[in-house]
């Protein structure tokens, strides 16, 4: 997947790669990862690619312009940085696991407090394969991937 960097980059964009390091999900050796003996790392890459493309499909329908980025430096990485006007960012870490703990937010915490996102208002999401929406403090949410594609009626139920 290649996404070209826009000419109107922001301060955060200076630190971010617009060419994600995710493999294309079809063909060649990657097609073997769909089998029973699938490599968890390969599945994680497919999960990241799938989520990125699903987010990217929503961009034309948003009222304000948003940009999606992938950020990596040394040993730190943020799978998706969604940047909005007004110095707002949403950070997404993809975890191909059903169990999450506070440590899964370590790169998000660093990015917003000491890294290139310092000075931005932001929220961090860890998207995972579990079943429950979990809070890990202000602006830190573990989001089940299945919740993104399920339709839930969040209105209070009325009893007759």
Buried (B, 14 or more C-beta within 10 A) or exposed (E): BEBEEEEEBBEBBEBBBBEBEBBEBEEEEBEEBEEEEEEEEBBBBBBBBBBBEEBBEEEEEEEEEBBBBBBBEEEEEBBBBBBBEEBBBBBBBBBBBEEBEEEBBEBBBBBBEEBBBEEBEBBBBBBBBBEEEBEBEEBBBBBBBEEEEEEEEEEEEEEE
